[in-house]
Amino acid sequence: MRDRLVTFVGALLALFVVYGLFSGTTAPQQTVTRPTSIEQGDNGYFAVQQWLVGAGVSTYSLRGRFSNLANNAEIPSETGNILVTTLPYSRPMREIESESLLDWIAAGNTVLVLAAINETPDWSLTATPAFFDDLQTITGIRFVALPVESGDPDPASDGAGESIRTTLSQFEDTGTGQEYEIVPRTGHPLMRNIRSMQARSDFRSSVWGTDVDHYELILELATMPETGTAVVWQGQFENGQVITVGSGTLLTNSMIASADNRIFVANLIQQNLGDGATVIFDDLHQGLSNIYDPEAFFSDRRLHYTIYFIVGLWLLYVVGSSNRLLDPQDMSMQVRQTDFVEATAGFIKRRMSDAAVGMWMYQLWFNDLRRQMHLAINGEPVWQELGTLKTLDKRLLAKLERQYRHLTEEKKISLIELHNTIHAARKAIG
């Protein structure tokens, strides 16, 4: 009896420790708001969403993947819609949904991409390297950090008079909003009646330029006077278009009333929103989802009853007369042929990395192309030759280059997705 009492007390102490680990601290923490259509803080889009509703414009909060854009009952029109998406994402974009988004654009819709590249708002500090991959996939624009010649000599060089090239930066790390100006470059209809727009950065930011040599014609619509670099771009994609703004704060609650920001929104709606079409806010990639609601989950009484039942059953098991509820079962089983196959495959997987397999797949494909092009069979890339093929979509080529770059950098990549991409390229080339 004493042993069971000691066991029972030990179990209660274990429960207390587990509760302490999961309960965490109750000290108030400063919350960083994100750009969603229901957020009323500085970084949200609640003001512009309510303004559109007041003007009779239909709006929709997209809390599913981009594959939910097509055949969505909440979006009656198949064309003429405008999607507002802000990067960097808090939830990464999947390869399969990027293809759905490009198909949706090509059908005759517009995407407004608000990318925090020329600024660093507080909510963007958690950005991952996938930020620029997602941005290039959607916009077709490759962004590069602009260097600047420093007057300080490079200590690693032999010449004392040589200077080093560092990344051009702006703003100060004050943690408070530092506003900057965006001015139109041309008489484009999207910039009609706009003298200037204003955006904001909380921390130091690099200055970014574009590399669009391998892509379609991209129009530069506005610039930043401080650096002379473009900030707003427009690109056509079949029947639709992508408008890219190098700012993630232009339409936020704190900035929408500044300068001519509202006129930019009005021009966007007037020029691109079709009859009966909808302005869609991409809220899923900023953390809002209909798939999982944590508040509803943890407030559900069924969850509480389940936890109580599990805890009670565990206590009964701990203080019970036996250390087990059932007798040990004989787990022996007959060896099958599939077991040998699985064991062999597992051995190969442990000895050969996914990056090595991916590079092998690319080399086989490159050699096939080199045979067709009468080039040396050495497994080397043929990006320049592929860029001249009219049957190969430029975005598919960019995806191939990006996956190959990930392999060379030994980043994690899905071999299934890689196989599908190469298969699509083979099919397009013929």
Secondary structure, 3 states (H helix, E strand, C coil): CHHHHHHHHHHHHHHHHHHHHHHCCCCCCCCCCCCCCCCCCCCCCHHHHHHHHHCCCEEEEECCCHHHCCCCCCCCCCCCCEEEEEECCCCCCCHHHHHHHHHHHHCCCEEEEEECCCCECHHHCCCCCHHHHHHHHHHCCEEEECEEEEEEECCCCCCCCCEEEEECEECCCCCCCEEEEEEECCCCHHHCCCCCEEEEECECEECEEEECCCCCCEEEEEEECCCCEEEEEEEEECCEEEEEECCCCCCCCCCCCCCCHHHHHHHHHHHHCCCCCEEEEECHHHCCCCCCCHHHHHHCHHHHHHHHHHHHHHHHHHHCCCCCCCCCCCCCCCCCHHHHHHHHHHHHHHHCCHHHHHHHHHHHHHHHHHHHHCCCCCCCCCHHHHHCCCCCCHHHHHHHHHHHHHHHCCCCCCHHHHHHHHHHHHHHHC
